[in-house]
Amino acid sequence: MISKDTKIYIAGHRGLVGSAIKRNLEERGFTNIVGRTHAELDLLDPVAVRKFFDEEKPEMVVLAAAHVGGIMANSTYRADFIYQNLQIQQNVIGEAWRHGVKKLLFLGSTCIYPREAPQPIPEDALLTSPLEYTNEPYAIAKIAGLKLCESLNLQYGTDYIAVMPTNLYGPNDNFDLVNSHVLPAMMRKMHLAKLLNENALDELRADLAKRPIPGIDDIDNASIEQIAGALAAFGIFPTHLDLWGSGKPLREFLWSEDMADASVHVLLNVAFKDVATDRKEVRNTHINVGTGIELTIAELAEAIRREVGFKGEIRWDASKPDGTMRKLCDVSKLHSLGWRHKVELDEGIKRLYEWYNHN
């Protein structure tokens, strides 16, 4: 039984999943949770991370911090995605091991799987064929992280579990128009297009003051024409919205608070021995986390359009990359370990749009 005063360090405690994991643990009565902002602790700095572990001596670690982004960011900043994620993982997992941390949860991503993986994707599909090119650097970093956990368990007897979530969305999501993921990016674009269509200048200024975009230096005095010109660069217009790709790829989405609940369930109830097989070569001990339910990106756009109330046309730019055409998790291992999702997509979209409008 894990004591409620066990010191738990959450790396990335302000992020989409990290903040939800923190809330989930607090709701379960855990009272000794440690977190550091980026300004307080740069996880790319090995000296700073070692000093943190020397001083705080956490007993359990959740590694939810990562350098993340959507297809545009992954394609553009390839070096950043592999270097920064490898560095974060080396520092946090490495210092956890050096400081005798026995229990660690590492959060990866289902982009670790091959582009042409069987569907739904089982954990054993890892490293069976080439990755999707657009996110290959990020995927390689996450594969390295899960293999580091697995290898430390096999060699040193640690209990480091890796979970691979599907596409996540929820409170504290990233709504940046350049580097956010598909669902929050699409939601904000439709929201801004709706405001443009309504000539809602005050609301547009408030939104862009909170989350600035290039092309507007003085948002407080920007005209509707200036704002419209800047938003056009992102495919946002009063009458229509230009979105990347064909709209045909299939995707699975998981509410971030469900992901947090699954993560805490695994952290508290699942040991390496529960996922390590009896085969001579132990591998693929990571756990997929998702819903097992998929829809097309075009169907997602329509679901968001209904919630936002955007009346304009959605235009798909098929000259832009689609990414992997299908990426559905096989979640049978997760179900066998005693956890299933609770929030369905329509309800999650409703909750996220409410959160966005209040934040």
DRENFITI-142787 format. One record per residue (C-alpha): residue number from 0; residue in three letters; x, z, y. Coordinates in nm, 2 decimals. Example, Ala and Ser with C-alpha at 12.3 -4.5 7.8 and 13.67 -1.06 7.14 Angstrom:
0 | ALA | 1.23 | 0.78 | -0.45
1 | SER | 1.37 | 0.71 | -0.11
//
This chain:
0 | MET | 0.00 | 0.00 | 0.00
1 | ILE | 0.14 | -0.10 | 0.34
2 | SER | 0.14 | 0.17 | 0.60
3 | LYS | -0.06 | 0.10 | 0.92
4 | ASP | 0.24 | 0.22 | 1.12
5 | THR | 0.48 | -0.03 | 0.96
6 | LYS | 0.68 | -0.21 | 1.23
7 | ILE | 0.58 | -0.57 | 1.23
8 | TYR | 0.76 | -0.83 | 1.45
9 | ILE | 0.56 | -1.14 | 1.54
10 | ALA | 0.78 | -1.42 | 1.67
11 | GLY | 0.55 | -1.63 | 1.89
12 | HIS | 0.30 | -1.35 | 1.95
13 | ARG | 0.15 | -1.53 | 2.26
14 | GLY | 0.10 | -1.86 | 2.09
15 | LEU | -0.21 | -2.02 | 1.93
16 | VAL | -0.16 | -1.86 | 1.58
17 | GLY | 0.07 | -1.57 | 1.67
18 | SER | -0.18 | -1.42 | 1.92
19 | ALA | -0.45 | -1.45 | 1.66
20 | ILE | -0.24 | -1.29 | 1.39
21 | LYS | -0.16 | -1.00 | 1.63
22 | ARG | -0.54 | -0.95 | 1.70
23 | ASN | -0.61 | -0.96 | 1.33
24 | LEU | -0.35 | -0.70 | 1.24
25 | GLU | -0.47 | -0.48 | 1.53
26 | GLU | -0.83 | -0.51 | 1.41
27 | ARG | -0.71 | -0.40 | 1.06
28 | GLY | -0.56 | -0.08 | 1.22
29 | PHE | -0.19 | -0.18 | 1.24
30 | THR | -0.04 | 0.01 | 1.54
31 | ASN | 0.33 | -0.08 | 1.55
32 | ILE | 0.34 | -0.45 | 1.64
33 | VAL | 0.64 | -0.59 | 1.83
34 | GLY | 0.65 | -0.91 | 2.03
35 | ARG | 0.88 | -1.07 | 2.29
36 | THR | 0.80 | -1.34 | 2.54
37 | HIS | 1.04 | -1.63 | 2.57
38 | ALA | 1.17 | -1.48 | 2.89
39 | GLU | 1.25 | -1.16 | 2.71
40 | LEU | 1.40 | -1.32 | 2.40
41 | ASP | 1.53 | -1.67 | 2.36
42 | LEU | 1.50 | -1.75 | 1.99
43 | LEU | 1.74 | -2.03 | 2.03
44 | ASP | 2.01 | -1.78 | 2.11
45 | PRO | 2.17 | -1.63 | 1.79
46 | VAL | 2.34 | -1.34 | 1.98
47 | ALA | 2.01 | -1.24 | 2.15
48 | VAL | 1.82 | -1.25 | 1.82
49 | ARG | 2.08 | -1.04 | 1.64
50 | LYS | 2.07 | -0.79 | 1.92
51 | PHE | 1.69 | -0.77 | 1.90
52 | PHE | 1.70 | -0.70 | 1.53
53 | ASP | 1.98 | -0.45 | 1.57
54 | GLU | 1.77 | -0.25 | 1.82
55 | GLU | 1.41 | -0.29 | 1.69
56 | LYS | 1.47 | -0.29 | 1.31
57 | PRO | 1.14 | -0.45 | 1.22
58 | GLU | 1.02 | -0.38 | 0.86
59 | MET | 0.81 | -0.70 | 0.84
60 | VAL | 0.84 | -1.03 | 1.02
61 | VAL | 0.59 | -1.31 | 1.10
62 | LEU | 0.76 | -1.63 | 1.22
63 | ALA | 0.49 | -1.81 | 1.41
64 | ALA | 0.72 | -1.94 | 1.69
65 | ALA | 0.80 | -2.31 | 1.69
66 | HIS | 0.86 | -2.61 | 1.91
67 | VAL | 0.54 | -2.80 | 1.86
68 | GLY | 0.35 | -3.10 | 2.00
69 | GLY | 0.13 | -3.40 | 1.92
70 | ILE | 0.23 | -3.75 | 1.81
71 | MET | 0.35 | -3.86 | 2.16
72 | ALA | 0.58 | -3.56 | 2.19
73 | ASN | 0.71 | -3.59 | 1.83
74 | SER | 0.79 | -3.96 | 1.88
75 | THR | 0.96 | -3.91 | 2.22
76 | TYR | 1.16 | -3.58 | 2.18
77 | ARG | 1.28 | -3.62 | 1.82
78 | ALA | 1.61 | -3.44 | 1.87
79 | ASP | 1.44 | -3.14 | 2.03
80 | PHE | 1.19 | -3.10 | 1.74
81 | ILE | 1.46 | -3.09 | 1.47
82 | TYR | 1.72 | -2.90 | 1.66
83 | GLN | 1.50 | -2.63 | 1.82
84 | ASN | 1.30 | -2.56 | 1.51
85 | LEU | 1.61 | -2.54 | 1.28
86 | GLN | 1.77 | -2.30 | 1.53
87 | ILE | 1.47 | -2.07 | 1.56
88 | GLN | 1.44 | -2.06 | 1.18
89 | GLN | 1.80 | -1.99 | 1.12
90 | ASN | 1.81 | -1.71 | 1.38
91 | VAL | 1.49 | -1.53 | 1.29
92 | ILE | 1.49 | -1.57 | 0.91
93 | GLY | 1.87 | -1.52 | 0.89
94 | GLU | 1.86 | -1.20 | 1.09
95 | ALA | 1.56 | -1.07 | 0.90
96 | TRP | 1.76 | -1.11 | 0.58
97 | ARG | 2.08 | -0.96 | 0.73
98 | HIS | 1.88 | -0.66 | 0.85
99 | GLY | 1.71 | -0.59 | 0.51
100 | VAL | 1.36 | -0.71 | 0.60
101 | LYS | 1.19 | -0.74 | 0.27
102 | LYS | 0.86 | -0.91 | 0.37
103 | LEU | 0.84 | -1.22 | 0.59
104 | LEU | 0.58 | -1.48 | 0.65
105 | PHE | 0.69 | -1.82 | 0.77
106 | LEU | 0.44 | -2.06 | 0.92
107 | GLY | 0.51 | -2.43 | 0.86
108 | SER | 0.29 | -2.74 | 0.88
109 | THR | 0.13 | -2.98 | 0.64
110 | CYS | 0.33 | -3.26 | 0.81
111 | ILE | 0.60 | -3.16 | 0.55
112 | TYR | 0.43 | -3.39 | 0.30
113 | PRO | 0.51 | -3.76 | 0.24
114 | ARG | 0.32 | -4.02 | 0.43
115 | GLU | 0.17 | -4.16 | 0.11
116 | ALA | 0.11 | -3.83 | -0.06
117 | PRO | -0.18 | -3.80 | -0.31
118 | GLN | -0.50 | -3.68 | -0.16
119 | PRO | -0.59 | -3.40 | -0.13
120 | ILE | -0.22 | -3.30 | -0.11
121 | PRO | -0.10 | -3.04 | -0.36
122 | GLU | 0.20 | -2.82 | -0.29
123 | ASP | 0.39 | -3.01 | -0.56
124 | ALA | 0.38 | -3.33 | -0.35
125 | LEU | 0.67 | -3.20 | -0.14
126 | LEU | 0.98 | -3.43 | -0.13
127 | THR | 0.83 | -3.69 | -0.37
128 | SER | 0.84 | -3.99 | -0.12
129 | PRO | 0.93 | -4.07 | 0.24
130 | LEU | 0.78 | -3.87 | 0.53
131 | GLU | 0.57 | -4.01 | 0.82
132 | TYR | 0.82 | -4.15 | 1.07
133 | THR | 0.66 | -4.02 | 1.39
134 | ASN | 0.71 | -3.65 | 1.29
135 | GLU | 1.00 | -3.68 | 1.05
136 | PRO | 1.24 | -3.45 | 1.25
137 | TYR | 0.98 | -3.17 | 1.28
138 | ALA | 0.89 | -3.20 | 0.91
139 | ILE | 1.25 | -3.18 | 0.80
140 | ALA | 1.30 | -2.87 | 1.00
141 | LYS | 0.99 | -2.71 | 0.85
142 | ILE | 1.10 | -2.81 | 0.50
143 | ALA | 1.43 | -2.65 | 0.56
144 | GLY | 1.25 | -2.33 | 0.67
145 | LEU | 1.04 | -2.30 | 0.36
146 | LYS | 1.34 | -2.38 | 0.14
147 | LEU | 1.54 | -2.11 | 0.31
148 | CYS | 1.26 | -1.86 | 0.24
149 | GLU | 1.24 | -1.97 | -0.12
150 | SER | 1.61 | -1.97 | -0.18
151 | LEU | 1.66 | -1.62 | -0.03
152 | ASN | 1.39 | -1.50 | -0.26
153 | LEU | 1.56 | -1.65 | -0.57
154 | GLN | 1.91 | -1.54 | -0.48
155 | TYR | 1.86 | -1.21 | -0.30
156 | GLY | 1.52 | -1.08 | -0.42
157 | THR | 1.35 | -1.09 | -0.08
158 | ASP | 0.97 | -1.15 | -0.05
159 | TYR | 0.95 | -1.43 | 0.21
160 | ILE | 0.63 | -1.64 | 0.18
161 | ALA | 0.58 | -1.98 | 0.35
162 | VAL | 0.23 | -2.10 | 0.45
163 | MET | 0.16 | -2.45 | 0.55
164 | PRO | -0.14 | -2.48 | 0.78
165 | THR | -0.34 | -2.79 | 0.85
166 | ASN | -0.42 | -2.90 | 1.21
167 | LEU | -0.50 | -2.58 | 1.40
168 | TYR | -0.71 | -2.53 | 1.71
169 | GLY | -0.85 | -2.22 | 1.89
170 | PRO | -0.81 | -1.97 | 2.17
171 | ASN | -0.47 | -2.00 | 2.36
172 | ASP | -0.44 | -2.36 | 2.25
173 | ASN | -0.21 | -2.60 | 2.44
174 | PHE | -0.42 | -2.84 | 2.66
175 | ASP | -0.12 | -3.02 | 2.82
176 | LEU | -0.20 | -3.39 | 2.85
177 | VAL | 0.15 | -3.49 | 2.72
178 | ASN | 0.24 | -3.26 | 2.44
179 | SER | -0.08 | -3.10 | 2.30
180 | HIS | -0.23 | -3.18 | 1.97
181 | VAL | -0.52 | -3.42 | 1.92
182 | LEU | -0.82 | -3.19 | 1.94
183 | PRO | -0.74 | -2.99 | 2.25
184 | ALA | -0.60 | -3.30 | 2.42
185 | MET | -0.92 | -3.49 | 2.35
186 | MET | -1.13 | -3.20 | 2.47
187 | ARG | -0.95 | -3.17 | 2.80
188 | LYS | -0.95 | -3.55 | 2.86
189 | MET | -1.33 | -3.56 | 2.80
190 | HIS | -1.38 | -3.26 | 3.03
191 | LEU | -1.18 | -3.42 | 3.31
192 | ALA | -1.35 | -3.76 | 3.27
193 | LYS | -1.68 | -3.58 | 3.29
194 | LEU | -1.58 | -3.41 | 3.61
195 | LEU | -1.45 | -3.74 | 3.76
196 | ASN | -1.78 | -3.90 | 3.67
197 | GLU | -1.97 | -3.62 | 3.85
198 | ASN | -1.73 | -3.63 | 4.15
199 | ALA | -1.68 | -3.26 | 4.09
200 | LEU | -1.38 | -3.22 | 4.32
201 | ASP | -1.36 | -2.84 | 4.33
202 | GLU | -1.37 | -2.82 | 3.95
203 | LEU | -1.10 | -3.09 | 3.91
204 | ARG | -0.87 | -2.91 | 4.16
205 | ALA | -0.92 | -2.58 | 3.97
206 | ASP | -0.85 | -2.74 | 3.64
207 | LEU | -0.54 | -2.92 | 3.76
208 | ALA | -0.41 | -2.62 | 3.95
209 | LYS | -0.43 | -2.42 | 3.63
210 | ARG | -0.27 | -2.69 | 3.41
211 | PRO | -0.08 | -2.93 | 3.65
212 | ILE | -0.01 | -3.30 | 3.57
213 | PRO | 0.25 | -3.54 | 3.72
214 | GLY | 0.15 | -3.74 | 4.02
215 | ILE | -0.02 | -3.47 | 4.23
216 | ASP | 0.20 | -3.26 | 4.46
217 | ASP | -0.06 | -3.07 | 4.66
218 | ILE | -0.36 | -3.02 | 4.44
219 | ASP | -0.54 | -2.80 | 4.69
220 | ASN | -0.57 | -3.09 | 4.93
221 | ALA | -0.58 | -3.38 | 4.68
222 | SER | -0.87 | -3.62 | 4.72
223 | ILE | -1.09 | -3.74 | 4.44
224 | GLU | -0.92 | -4.08 | 4.47
225 | GLN | -0.57 | -3.93 | 4.43
226 | ILE | -0.68 | -3.72 | 4.13
227 | ALA | -0.85 | -4.03 | 3.97
228 | GLY | -0.53 | -4.23 | 4.02
229 | ALA | -0.32 | -3.96 | 3.85
230 | LEU | -0.56 | -3.91 | 3.56
231 | ALA | -0.57 | -4.29 | 3.50
232 | ALA | -0.21 | -4.27 | 3.38
233 | PHE | -0.35 | -4.06 | 3.09
234 | GLY | -0.63 | -4.30 | 3.01
235 | ILE | -0.89 | -4.08 | 3.18
236 | PHE | -1.15 | -4.26 | 3.39
237 | PRO | -1.50 | -4.17 | 3.53
238 | THR | -1.67 | -4.43 | 3.30
239 | HIS | -1.45 | -4.43 | 2.99
240 | LEU | -1.17 | -4.27 | 2.80
241 | ASP | -0.87 | -4.45 | 2.64
242 | LEU | -0.75 | -4.27 | 2.33
243 | TRP | -0.45 | -4.35 | 2.11
244 | GLY | -0.48 | -4.53 | 1.78
245 | SER | -0.77 | -4.68 | 1.59
246 | GLY | -0.97 | -4.37 | 1.54
247 | LYS | -0.96 | -4.43 | 1.16
248 | PRO | -0.71 | -4.17 | 1.04
249 | LEU | -0.87 | -3.88 | 0.85
250 | ARG | -0.78 | -3.52 | 0.95
251 | GLU | -0.86 | -3.17 | 0.86
252 | PHE | -0.90 | -2.89 | 1.12
253 | LEU | -0.88 | -2.51 | 1.09
254 | TRP | -0.99 | -2.25 | 1.34
255 | SER | -0.68 | -2.06 | 1.45
256 | GLU | -0.84 | -1.72 | 1.39
257 | ASP | -0.92 | -1.83 | 1.03
258 | MET | -0.55 | -1.92 | 1.00
259 | ALA | -0.46 | -1.58 | 1.13
260 | ASP | -0.69 | -1.41 | 0.87
261 | ALA | -0.54 | -1.62 | 0.59
262 | SER | -0.18 | -1.54 | 0.71
263 | VAL | -0.25 | -1.17 | 0.72
264 | HIS | -0.42 | -1.18 | 0.38
265 | VAL | -0.10 | -1.35 | 0.24
266 | LEU | 0.13 | -1.11 | 0.42
267 | LEU | -0.05 | -0.80 | 0.29
268 | ASN | -0.16 | -0.91 | -0.05
269 | VAL | 0.06 | -1.19 | -0.19
270 | ALA | 0.41 | -1.15 | -0.33
271 | PHE | 0.67 | -1.42 | -0.42
272 | LYS | 0.61 | -1.34 | -0.79
273 | ASP | 0.24 | -1.45 | -0.74
274 | VAL | 0.34 | -1.80 | -0.63
275 | ALA | 0.67 | -1.86 | -0.82
276 | THR | 0.61 | -2.04 | -1.15
277 | ASP | 0.76 | -1.97 | -1.49
278 | ARG | 0.93 | -2.31 | -1.49
279 | LYS | 1.31 | -2.33 | -1.52
280 | GLU | 1.32 | -2.48 | -1.17
281 | VAL | 1.12 | -2.27 | -0.93
282 | ARG | 1.01 | -2.47 | -0.63
283 | ASN | 0.71 | -2.54 | -0.41
284 | THR | 0.61 | -2.18 | -0.38
285 | HIS | 0.47 | -2.24 | -0.04
286 | ILE | 0.09 | -2.22 | 0.02
287 | ASN | -0.14 | -2.47 | 0.18
288 | VAL | -0.38 | -2.33 | 0.43
289 | GLY | -0.69 | -2.53 | 0.53
290 | THR | -1.05 | -2.60 | 0.48
291 | GLY | -1.04 | -2.89 | 0.23
292 | ILE | -1.28 | -3.08 | 0.46
293 | GLU | -1.18 | -3.39 | 0.65
294 | LEU | -1.33 | -3.64 | 0.91
295 | THR | -1.20 | -3.94 | 1.10
296 | ILE | -1.05 | -3.90 | 1.45
297 | ALA | -1.33 | -4.11 | 1.58
298 | GLU | -1.58 | -3.87 | 1.43
299 | LEU | -1.39 | -3.58 | 1.59
300 | ALA | -1.41 | -3.76 | 1.92
301 | GLU | -1.79 | -3.79 | 1.89
302 | ALA | -1.82 | -3.42 | 1.79
303 | ILE | -1.62 | -3.32 | 2.10
304 | ARG | -1.82 | -3.56 | 2.32
305 | ARG | -2.14 | -3.39 | 2.21
306 | GLU | -2.01 | -3.05 | 2.31
307 | VAL | -1.85 | -3.15 | 2.64
308 | GLY | -2.14 | -3.37 | 2.74
309 | PHE | -1.92 | -3.67 | 2.83
310 | LYS | -2.14 | -3.98 | 2.87
311 | GLY | -1.87 | -4.25 | 2.91
312 | GLU | -1.73 | -4.50 | 2.67
313 | ILE | -1.45 | -4.41 | 2.42
314 | ARG | -1.20 | -4.69 | 2.38
315 | TRP | -0.94 | -4.69 | 2.11
316 | ASP | -0.59 | -4.84 | 2.18
317 | ALA | -0.49 | -4.97 | 1.83
318 | SER | -0.15 | -5.07 | 1.98
319 | LYS | -0.06 | -4.70 | 1.98
320 | PRO | 0.05 | -4.53 | 1.65
321 | ASP | -0.21 | -4.37 | 1.42
322 | GLY | 0.04 | -4.15 | 1.24
323 | THR | -0.04 | -4.06 | 0.87
324 | MET | -0.38 | -4.22 | 0.78
325 | ARG | -0.49 | -3.93 | 0.57
326 | LYS | -0.37 | -3.57 | 0.54
327 | LEU | -0.61 | -3.34 | 0.35
328 | CYS | -0.49 | -3.02 | 0.19
329 | ASP | -0.54 | -2.92 | -0.16
330 | VAL | -0.63 | -2.55 | -0.10
331 | SER | -0.69 | -2.45 | -0.46
332 | LYS | -0.38 | -2.22 | -0.47
333 | LEU | -0.51 | -2.04 | -0.16
334 | HIS | -0.85 | -2.00 | -0.30
335 | SER | -0.70 | -1.86 | -0.62
336 | LEU | -0.52 | -1.60 | -0.41
337 | GLY | -0.86 | -1.48 | -0.27
338 | TRP | -0.91 | -1.65 | 0.07
339 | ARG | -1.15 | -1.92 | 0.20
340 | HIS | -1.22 | -2.03 | 0.56
341 | LYS | -1.52 | -1.91 | 0.75
342 | VAL | -1.55 | -2.12 | 1.08
343 | GLU | -1.68 | -2.48 | 1.04
344 | LEU | -1.56 | -2.75 | 1.28
345 | ASP | -1.88 | -2.78 | 1.49
346 | GLU | -1.89 | -2.41 | 1.55
347 | GLY | -1.51 | -2.40 | 1.63
348 | ILE | -1.54 | -2.69 | 1.88
349 | LYS | -1.82 | -2.50 | 2.06
350 | ARG | -1.62 | -2.18 | 2.07
351 | LEU | -1.31 | -2.36 | 2.20
352 | TYR | -1.49 | -2.54 | 2.48
353 | GLU | -1.64 | -2.21 | 2.58
354 | TRP | -1.30 | -2.05 | 2.58
355 | TYR | -1.15 | -2.34 | 2.78
356 | ASN | -1.42 | -2.31 | 3.05
357 | HIS | -1.35 | -1.94 | 3.09
358 | ASN | -0.98 | -1.98 | 3.10
//
